[in-house]
Amino acid sequence: MGQLSPKDTKLLARIAHKHAIIVHDEGGRDMFIALPYGDRRRRPIAWIDHNMLNRMLASGALEQQDKKHSKVFILAPSYKNRISGIPHNEAKNSFANQHRDVQTRDVYTPDGVRRSARVNSASIFRRLARHVDRSGRPFLLADEVEAGERFARDYACSMTGSVSTQNMASTGGMGGTHDNVAENMSVMALDAKRRVREALEMLGPGMDRTLIALCGREWGLEQIEAAEGWPKRSAKTVLKLALVRLSAYYGCKPGIAAQRSKSARASC
C-alpha cells in the first residue's frame, strides 16, 4: 500500500467532510479537482496532482467511481469508516446524525404493533430557524416554523413518503384501544393525505417539491439545489417563500385568519 503524507491525510479529511468527488480538471491543466458534494457549480476545495492522486489510490483511500468514468474518484468506504472511527453498519448514518437530536421512543406500525424506534426530536424547521443573517435576524419566524411543522406532521401521518426519522408524532393520543389502532391510523392517514394534497396544490411547482424533499426524504438544501439544477442558496429562498405561504394558508400568525377552507383545518 502507498504511504500517505500528513498533507494527504489532511486533504482526505476535508474530502470526507465535504462529501467531495475527484474529477479531471477540464480547465486545461493536467490536474484533478475535488468538488464538494460532487457539484461542478461550486469552487473546488483542492487541486490534486498525479503524484498525490496515485498515493491516495495506492493507499486504498480513494477508488474509481465506476468503470464508465475512469477519471472520477471517490473516497473508499473502508477509509471513510476508518477515519470516522465507527462501525461499517453505522457509517452510512453518521453524517446525518450530526444534525439530529436522536431519541428512542415507542411507535405504532400501521398494523397496530408497537416497537421501539430512534426518532429525531428536533424538526428541520427548528434547526433552520437557528440560522441568522448578518443583522442577527432569524432565517425563519415562529409562524413559519409552526407552518412547516404542521405540514410535516400531516406528511408523516399521510404515509405518502418513506418512514421519516424526524419526530412528527406530537399530536396527542389517538384514543380507542389497541385493537383499533390500525383502523384509526388508516382514517387519519386518509385525512392527512387530503390535507397534504391541498397544501401542495396551493404552493405550486418548485415549492411543493422542496417541502417534500425536506419532510419526506430529509434532504439538505444543497441536495435540493443539485437535484433541481438551481443556483447556490436558491433553495433557501424557495423554502422561505413556501413557509410564508403555508403560514398564511394555515393561519399561523396571531390575529390573521387561515386562508384554507374549513374542511382542510383539521390536523392529524
C-alpha positions as a Markdown table, in Angstrom:
| # | Residue | x | y | z |
|---|---|---|---|---|
| 1 | Met | 0.0 | 0.0 | 0.0 |
| 2 | Gly | 1.1 | 3.6 | -0.7 |
| 3 | Gln | 2.4 | 5.9 | 2.1 |
| 4 | Leu | 0.2 | 8.9 | 2.7 |
| 5 | Ser | 1.8 | 12.2 | 3.8 |
| 6 | Pro | 0.3 | 14.4 | 6.5 |
| 7 | Lys | -0.8 | 16.8 | 3.8 |
| 8 | Asp | -2.6 | 13.9 | 2.0 |
| 9 | Thr | -4.3 | 12.8 | 5.2 |
| 10 | Lys | -5.5 | 16.3 | 6.0 |
| 11 | Leu | -6.9 | 16.7 | 2.5 |
| 12 | Leu | -8.7 | 13.4 | 2.7 |
| 13 | Ala | -10.4 | 14.5 | 5.9 |
| 14 | Arg | -11.7 | 17.6 | 4.0 |
| 15 | Ile | -12.9 | 15.4 | 1.1 |
| 16 | Ala | -14.8 | 13.3 | 3.6 |
| 17 | His | -16.3 | 16.3 | 5.4 |
| 18 | Lys | -17.4 | 17.9 | 2.1 |
| 19 | His | -18.5 | 14.6 | 0.5 |
| 20 | Ala | -16.3 | 15.6 | -2.4 |
| 21 | Ile | -15.6 | 13.7 | -5.6 |
| 22 | Ile | -12.3 | 14.0 | -7.6 |
| 23 | Val | -12.6 | 14.6 | -11.3 |
| 24 | His | -10.1 | 15.6 | -14.0 |
| 25 | Asp | -9.7 | 19.4 | -14.4 |
| 26 | Glu | -11.2 | 20.4 | -17.7 |
| 27 | Gly | -9.7 | 23.9 | -17.5 |
| 28 | Gly | -6.6 | 22.9 | -19.4 |
| 29 | Arg | -4.4 | 21.9 | -16.5 |
| 30 | Asp | -3.3 | 18.3 | -16.2 |
| 31 | Met | -4.6 | 18.0 | -12.6 |
| 32 | Phe | -7.6 | 16.8 | -10.7 |
| 33 | Ile | -10.0 | 18.8 | -8.6 |
| 34 | Ala | -12.1 | 17.9 | -5.5 |
| 35 | Leu | -15.7 | 19.1 | -6.0 |
| 36 | Pro | -17.7 | 19.5 | -2.7 |
| 37 | Tyr | -20.9 | 17.3 | -2.9 |
| 38 | Gly | -19.9 | 16.5 | -6.5 |
| 39 | Asp | -21.3 | 19.9 | -7.6 |
| 40 | Arg | -19.4 | 21.3 | -10.5 |
| 41 | Arg | -21.0 | 24.7 | -9.9 |
| 42 | Arg | -19.1 | 25.1 | -6.7 |
| 43 | Arg | -15.5 | 26.1 | -6.2 |
| 44 | Pro | -13.1 | 23.1 | -5.8 |
| 45 | Ile | -11.8 | 22.5 | -2.3 |
| 46 | Ala | -8.4 | 21.4 | -3.7 |
| 47 | Trp | -6.3 | 20.8 | -6.8 |
| 48 | Ile | -4.6 | 17.4 | -6.8 |
| 49 | Asp | -1.6 | 16.5 | -9.0 |
| 50 | His | -0.9 | 13.0 | -10.4 |
| 51 | Asn | 1.6 | 12.1 | -7.7 |
| 52 | Met | -0.8 | 12.8 | -4.8 |
| 53 | Leu | -3.7 | 11.1 | -6.6 |
| 54 | Asn | -1.6 | 7.9 | -7.1 |
| 55 | Arg | -0.6 | 7.9 | -3.5 |
| 56 | Met | -4.2 | 8.1 | -2.4 |
| 57 | Leu | -5.2 | 5.3 | -4.8 |
| 58 | Ala | -2.3 | 3.1 | -3.8 |
| 59 | Ser | -3.1 | 3.5 | -0.1 |
| 60 | Gly | -6.8 | 2.5 | -0.7 |
| 61 | Ala | -8.1 | 5.9 | 0.4 |
| 62 | Leu | -9.6 | 6.6 | -3.0 |
| 63 | Glu | -11.2 | 4.4 | -5.5 |
| 64 | Gln | -12.6 | 4.7 | -9.1 |
| 65 | Gln | -16.3 | 5.6 | -9.1 |
| 66 | Asp | -17.1 | 3.1 | -11.8 |
| 67 | Lys | -15.7 | 1.6 | -15.0 |
| 68 | Lys | -17.6 | 4.1 | -17.2 |
| 69 | His | -15.9 | 7.1 | -15.5 |
| 70 | Ser | -12.2 | 6.3 | -15.4 |
| 71 | Lys | -11.3 | 9.8 | -14.3 |
| 72 | Val | -13.8 | 10.2 | -11.5 |
| 73 | Phe | -12.7 | 9.1 | -8.0 |
| 74 | Ile | -14.4 | 8.9 | -4.6 |
| 75 | Leu | -13.4 | 8.3 | -1.0 |
| 76 | Ala | -13.3 | 4.5 | -0.4 |
| 77 | Pro | -16.0 | 3.4 | 2.1 |
| 78 | Ser | -13.4 | 1.4 | 4.1 |
| 79 | Tyr | -11.2 | 4.5 | 4.5 |
| 80 | Lys | -14.1 | 6.7 | 5.3 |
| 81 | Asn | -15.2 | 4.3 | 8.1 |
| 82 | Arg | -11.7 | 4.1 | 9.4 |
| 83 | Ile | -11.2 | 7.9 | 9.8 |
| 84 | Ser | -14.7 | 8.3 | 11.3 |
| 85 | Gly | -14.0 | 5.6 | 13.9 |
| 86 | Ile | -17.4 | 4.0 | 13.6 |
| 87 | Pro | -18.6 | 0.5 | 12.6 |
| 88 | His | -19.4 | 0.0 | 8.9 |
| 89 | Asn | -23.1 | -0.7 | 9.6 |
| 90 | Glu | -23.5 | 2.7 | 11.3 |
| 91 | Ala | -21.3 | 4.7 | 9.0 |
| 92 | Lys | -24.0 | 5.5 | 6.4 |
| 93 | Asn | -25.9 | 7.4 | 9.0 |
| 94 | Ser | -23.0 | 9.2 | 10.7 |
| 95 | Phe | -23.2 | 12.5 | 8.8 |
| 96 | Ala | -27.0 | 12.9 | 9.1 |
| 97 | Asn | -26.8 | 12.1 | 12.9 |
| 98 | Gln | -24.6 | 15.1 | 13.4 |
| 99 | His | -27.7 | 17.3 | 12.7 |
| 100 | Arg | -30.2 | 15.3 | 14.7 |
| 101 | Asp | -31.4 | 15.1 | 18.3 |
| 102 | Val | -32.0 | 11.4 | 18.3 |
| 103 | Gln | -34.1 | 9.7 | 21.0 |
| 104 | Thr | -35.6 | 6.2 | 21.4 |
| 105 | Arg | -39.4 | 6.1 | 21.5 |
| 106 | Asp | -42.2 | 3.6 | 21.2 |
| 107 | Val | -44.1 | 3.9 | 17.9 |
| 108 | Tyr | -47.0 | 2.0 | 16.3 |
| 109 | Thr | -46.8 | 0.5 | 12.9 |
| 110 | Pro | -49.9 | 0.6 | 10.6 |
| 111 | Asp | -50.9 | -2.9 | 11.7 |
| 112 | Gly | -51.0 | -1.8 | 15.4 |
| 113 | Val | -47.7 | -3.3 | 16.5 |
| 114 | Arg | -45.7 | -1.3 | 19.0 |
| 115 | Arg | -42.0 | -1.2 | 18.5 |
| 116 | Ser | -39.0 | 0.9 | 19.6 |
| 117 | Ala | -37.5 | 3.3 | 17.1 |
| 118 | Arg | -34.9 | 6.1 | 17.0 |
| 119 | Val | -36.6 | 9.3 | 16.1 |
| 120 | Asn | -35.3 | 12.9 | 15.5 |
| 121 | Ser | -36.9 | 15.0 | 18.2 |
| 122 | Ala | -35.9 | 18.3 | 16.6 |
| 123 | Ser | -37.6 | 19.2 | 13.3 |
| 124 | Ile | -35.6 | 20.5 | 10.3 |
| 125 | Phe | -37.5 | 23.8 | 10.5 |
| 126 | Arg | -36.4 | 24.5 | 14.1 |
| 127 | Arg | -32.8 | 23.8 | 13.1 |
| 128 | Leu | -33.0 | 26.1 | 10.2 |
| 129 | Ala | -34.6 | 28.8 | 12.4 |
| 130 | Arg | -31.4 | 29.0 | 14.3 |
| 131 | His | -29.7 | 30.5 | 11.3 |
| 132 | Val | -29.4 | 34.3 | 11.3 |
| 133 | Asp | -28.4 | 36.8 | 8.8 |
| 134 | Arg | -25.8 | 39.5 | 9.2 |
| 135 | Ser | -28.1 | 41.8 | 11.1 |
| 136 | Gly | -29.0 | 39.0 | 13.5 |
| 137 | Arg | -32.5 | 38.3 | 12.2 |
| 138 | Pro | -33.5 | 34.6 | 12.2 |
| 139 | Phe | -34.0 | 32.9 | 8.9 |
| 140 | Leu | -37.4 | 31.6 | 9.9 |
| 141 | Leu | -40.0 | 33.3 | 12.1 |
| 142 | Ala | -42.0 | 31.4 | 14.7 |
| 143 | Asp | -45.2 | 31.3 | 12.5 |
| 144 | Glu | -43.2 | 29.9 | 9.6 |
| 145 | Val | -41.7 | 27.2 | 11.8 |
| 146 | Glu | -45.1 | 26.3 | 13.0 |
| 147 | Ala | -46.5 | 26.1 | 9.4 |
| 148 | Gly | -43.6 | 23.8 | 8.4 |
| 149 | Glu | -44.1 | 21.5 | 11.3 |
| 150 | Arg | -47.9 | 21.3 | 10.7 |
| 151 | Phe | -47.2 | 20.3 | 7.1 |
| 152 | Ala | -44.5 | 17.8 | 8.2 |
| 153 | Arg | -46.9 | 16.2 | 10.7 |
| 154 | Asp | -49.6 | 15.8 | 8.0 |
| 155 | Tyr | -47.0 | 14.4 | 5.6 |
| 156 | Ala | -45.8 | 11.8 | 8.1 |
| 157 | Cys | -49.3 | 10.9 | 9.1 |
| 158 | Ser | -50.4 | 10.5 | 5.4 |
| 159 | Met | -47.7 | 7.9 | 4.9 |
| 160 | Thr | -47.3 | 9.2 | 1.4 |
| 161 | Gly | -43.5 | 9.0 | 1.7 |
| 162 | Ser | -40.9 | 6.7 | 3.3 |
| 163 | Val | -40.8 | 6.4 | 7.1 |
| 164 | Ser | -39.1 | 9.6 | 8.4 |
| 165 | Thr | -36.8 | 9.7 | 11.4 |
| 166 | Gln | -38.0 | 13.2 | 12.3 |
| 167 | Asn | -40.3 | 13.2 | 15.3 |
| 168 | Met | -43.6 | 14.5 | 13.9 |
| 169 | Ala | -45.8 | 12.4 | 16.2 |
| 170 | Ser | -46.5 | 15.0 | 18.9 |
| 171 | Thr | -50.2 | 15.2 | 18.0 |
| 172 | Gly | -51.8 | 13.7 | 21.1 |
| 173 | Gly | -53.4 | 10.3 | 21.8 |
| 174 | Met | -55.4 | 8.6 | 19.1 |
| 175 | Gly | -57.9 | 7.2 | 21.6 |
| 176 | Gly | -59.6 | 3.8 | 21.5 |
| 177 | Thr | -58.0 | 0.5 | 22.3 |
| 178 | His | -55.0 | -1.4 | 20.9 |
| 179 | Asp | -57.4 | -3.4 | 18.7 |
| 180 | Asn | -58.5 | -0.4 | 16.7 |
| 181 | Val | -55.1 | 1.4 | 16.4 |
| 182 | Ala | -54.7 | 0.2 | 12.8 |
| 183 | Glu | -58.2 | 1.3 | 11.8 |
| 184 | Asn | -57.7 | 4.8 | 13.4 |
| 185 | Met | -54.4 | 5.2 | 11.7 |
| 186 | Ser | -55.9 | 4.4 | 8.3 |
| 187 | Val | -58.6 | 7.0 | 8.8 |
| 188 | Met | -56.1 | 9.6 | 9.9 |
| 189 | Ala | -53.8 | 8.8 | 7.0 |
| 190 | Leu | -56.6 | 9.4 | 4.5 |
| 191 | Asp | -57.4 | 12.8 | 6.1 |
| 192 | Ala | -53.8 | 13.8 | 6.3 |
| 193 | Lys | -53.3 | 12.7 | 2.6 |
| 194 | Arg | -56.1 | 15.1 | 1.6 |
| 195 | Arg | -54.6 | 18.0 | 3.6 |
| 196 | Val | -51.1 | 17.4 | 2.1 |
| 197 | Arg | -52.5 | 17.4 | -1.4 |
| 198 | Glu | -54.4 | 20.6 | -0.8 |
| 199 | Ala | -51.4 | 22.3 | 0.7 |
| 200 | Leu | -49.1 | 21.2 | -2.2 |
| 201 | Glu | -51.6 | 22.4 | -4.8 |
| 202 | Met | -51.7 | 25.8 | -3.0 |
| 203 | Leu | -47.9 | 26.0 | -3.1 |
| 204 | Gly | -47.4 | 25.0 | -6.7 |
| 205 | Pro | -44.4 | 23.5 | -8.6 |
| 206 | Gly | -40.9 | 24.0 | -7.0 |
| 207 | Met | -42.1 | 24.9 | -3.6 |
| 208 | Asp | -44.0 | 21.7 | -3.3 |
| 209 | Arg | -41.0 | 19.6 | -4.2 |
| 210 | Thr | -38.8 | 21.5 | -1.8 |
| 211 | Leu | -41.1 | 20.6 | 1.2 |
| 212 | Ile | -41.4 | 17.0 | 0.1 |
| 213 | Ala | -37.6 | 16.7 | -0.1 |
| 214 | Leu | -37.2 | 18.2 | 3.4 |
| 215 | Cys | -40.0 | 16.4 | 5.2 |
| 216 | Gly | -40.1 | 13.0 | 3.4 |
| 217 | Arg | -36.5 | 12.5 | 2.1 |
| 218 | Glu | -34.7 | 14.6 | 4.8 |
| 219 | Trp | -32.6 | 16.2 | 2.1 |
| 220 | Gly | -30.5 | 19.2 | 2.8 |
| 221 | Leu | -30.9 | 22.5 | 0.9 |
| 222 | Glu | -27.7 | 21.8 | -1.1 |
| 223 | Gln | -29.1 | 18.4 | -2.2 |
| 224 | Ile | -32.3 | 20.0 | -3.3 |
| 225 | Glu | -30.4 | 22.6 | -5.4 |
| 226 | Ala | -28.4 | 19.9 | -7.1 |
| 227 | Ala | -31.4 | 17.8 | -7.9 |
| 228 | Glu | -33.4 | 20.8 | -9.2 |
| 229 | Gly | -30.5 | 22.4 | -11.1 |
| 230 | Trp | -30.9 | 25.6 | -9.1 |
| 231 | Pro | -28.2 | 28.2 | -8.3 |
| 232 | Lys | -26.5 | 28.1 | -5.0 |
| 233 | Arg | -28.6 | 29.3 | -2.0 |
| 234 | Ser | -31.8 | 29.4 | -4.1 |
| 235 | Ala | -33.4 | 26.5 | -2.2 |
| 236 | Lys | -33.3 | 28.7 | 0.9 |
| 237 | Thr | -35.2 | 31.4 | -0.8 |
| 238 | Val | -37.8 | 28.9 | -2.2 |
| 239 | Leu | -38.3 | 27.4 | 1.2 |
| 240 | Lys | -38.8 | 30.8 | 2.8 |
| 241 | Leu | -41.4 | 31.7 | 0.3 |
| 242 | Ala | -43.1 | 28.3 | 0.7 |
| 243 | Leu | -43.3 | 28.7 | 4.5 |
| 244 | Val | -44.6 | 32.3 | 4.2 |
| 245 | Arg | -47.4 | 30.9 | 2.0 |
| 246 | Leu | -48.1 | 28.0 | 4.3 |
| 247 | Ser | -48.3 | 30.3 | 7.4 |
| 248 | Ala | -50.9 | 32.4 | 5.7 |
| 249 | Tyr | -52.7 | 29.2 | 4.5 |
| 250 | Tyr | -52.8 | 27.7 | 8.0 |
| 251 | Gly | -53.4 | 31.0 | 9.8 |
| 252 | Cys | -50.3 | 30.6 | 12.0 |
| 253 | Lys | -49.9 | 34.4 | 12.6 |
| 254 | Pro | -51.9 | 35.5 | 15.6 |
| 255 | Gly | -55.0 | 37.6 | 14.6 |
| 256 | Ile | -54.9 | 36.5 | 10.9 |
| 257 | Ala | -57.5 | 34.0 | 9.7 |
| 258 | Ala | -56.4 | 31.0 | 7.8 |
| 259 | Gln | -56.8 | 31.1 | 4.0 |
| 260 | Arg | -57.6 | 27.4 | 3.6 |
| 261 | Ser | -61.2 | 26.1 | 3.6 |
| 262 | Lys | -62.9 | 24.8 | 6.8 |
| 263 | Ser | -62.7 | 21.3 | 5.5 |
| 264 | Ala | -58.9 | 21.5 | 5.5 |
| 265 | Arg | -58.5 | 22.8 | 9.0 |
| 266 | Ala | -58.4 | 19.6 | 10.9 |
| 267 | Ser | -54.9 | 18.4 | 11.9 |
| 268 | Cys | -53.6 | 14.9 | 12.3 |
